[in-house]
Amino acid sequence: MANIEQVVEVIESRAIGAKGLQVGASTSLRNELGLDSLRLVDIMISLEERFDITFDESDLNPSGLQNVGDLLLLINKSLEGA
């Protein structure tokens, strides 16, 4: 299972808006981190590589990915299915 620190590490390496923020599970991907759709895709690809998973296309609905905790849930769901 993935933990929040691992997810935050990937986000901080790819998201300019994460610099200097206290990023946690409730941190908004768009409002607080300033992620647009292209940057979010970049982070999703990095997460897939980091955890050696492939997200199911049906889980990649942007409205279901509001905060860092949503990403963690998606990663763990993918890990359980692997």
N, C-alpha and C positions, 0 to 999 in steps of 0.2 A: 504494500500500500504506500502511496505517496503521502507526504506530509506538506503542510503549508509552507515550511521553510524552503523546500525544494522548488515549489511552484514560484514562490516569490523570487528566488534566485534567478530563475529563467526569465521572469518578467523584468526584473531589474537589469538584466543584461541586454534586453531588447527594447525596452520602453524608456524613451527619454524623460517622460513625465514622472517616472518612478524615482528619479534621483532626488534624494533629500526627503522623501515621504516615508512615513511609517506605514508600510504596506502590510495589510492583514487580510483575513478572509472577507471582511465586509467592504474592502476598498473597491469603489466603483471603477470598472474598466474604462468607461467613457468619460464620466464627469471628473473623477479625481486623477486618473492616469492619462486622460486625454487621448485614448486609443481610437484611431479611426479603423475602418474595416480592413484596410491593407495591413496595418500594424498588428491587428488582432490575428489575421491569418498568419503573419510572420511568427507570432508568439505560439500559435497553435502548432505550426510545423516544428518549431523548436521544442515544444513539449512532447510531441510525438517522437522526435529523435531522442530526447533526454530519457524518456520512459520506455522506449522501444515498443510503441503502440501505434495503432492506426485508429483514429476516431471514426465512428460510424457516421456517415453523412447525415443521417436523420437527427443526430444529436448536435449538429452544428448550426442550429437556429440562433441567430444573434439575439433574439428576444429572450432566450433561455440562458444567455451568458451575460449576466449583469455585473457580477463582481468576482473577485479572486476565488472566493469559496465555491462559486459555480464551476470554475475551471477545475478545482481540486476534486469536486464530486464527479465531473466528467472523466477525469483521468482515472480515478479509482474505479469507476464503472467499467472503463475500457480495460483496466488491469484485471479486474475480476473475470471479464469475458475472454481474456487471452488464454 
